[in-house]
């Protein structure tokens, strides 16, 4: 017997995490998407309504990340019951905060509970990934994985590796009021990269991961550098260099583009300077004509959850 309805929440996330392009992400507490699943009146998956910050998204199931994710889940388990989705968007469109992924994650978490499948977050990953691919044009899980599992997650093809997070590691994510489309940002990466920066980036990623396992924040900080993607994409974000420099001058360990941007995320040792870092980053954006808002939370933030079962 299906429950009348189930509502799930999936948090925002930071994709790419400096040196971890397409393979490393972490959750961001305090902002996210909600999806409610209930029984429908006609066969298949139907999106009943979309509300919140992005109410102009596609309502066609196959073109919507939440709809396609649930459709993929139901196809895999031969579920042919009518199902309807209500989507509440809490993440701004094209913000670099994993909004398309969050809808897919919240949808499969809610559908999993409503259908009584009892799949684990790891088992839900391929279905949420199928939904995310609708928006991004490719299947990359650096937002999906941390939104499902929480914390800092390395995506190694189909294996999700939860990394230990040094105690006190804090994220300050500043989102300016502008948009960067993922397709536009990926278009900046079409030309091949030279070998030297690829080796540098690999070294930084290794330092970041080693620093996490050794609980060594200075080593983590040395690994939070992006010499491949950032130089090509930074021009898409007005004032990026000034915002990054403001974060560093006020005590951040590092600052880099979140996902495709325009959000910029700084990492800090503890909360003491978090408000000062956020204020300085927002002031730098303001000097380039952009209002902004910020999130402050632990890097080891929780993943998706069931909020309401009616």
Secondary structure, 3 states (H helix, E strand, C coil): CCCCEEEEEEEEEEECCCCCCCCEEEEEEEEEEEEEEEECCCCCEEEEEEEECCCCCCCCHHHCHHHHHHHHHHHHCCCCCCEEEEEEECCCCCCCCCHHHHHHHHHHHHHHHHHCCCCCHHHHHHHHHHHHHHHHCCCCCCCHHHHHHCCEEEEECCEEEEECCCCCEEEEEEEECCCCCHHHHHHCCCCCCCHHHHHHHHHHHHHHHHHHHHCCHHHHHHHCCCCCCHHHHHHHCCCHHHHHHHHHHCCCCEEEECCCCCCEEEEEECCCCHHHHHHHHHHHHHHCCCCEEEEEEECCCCCCEEEEEC
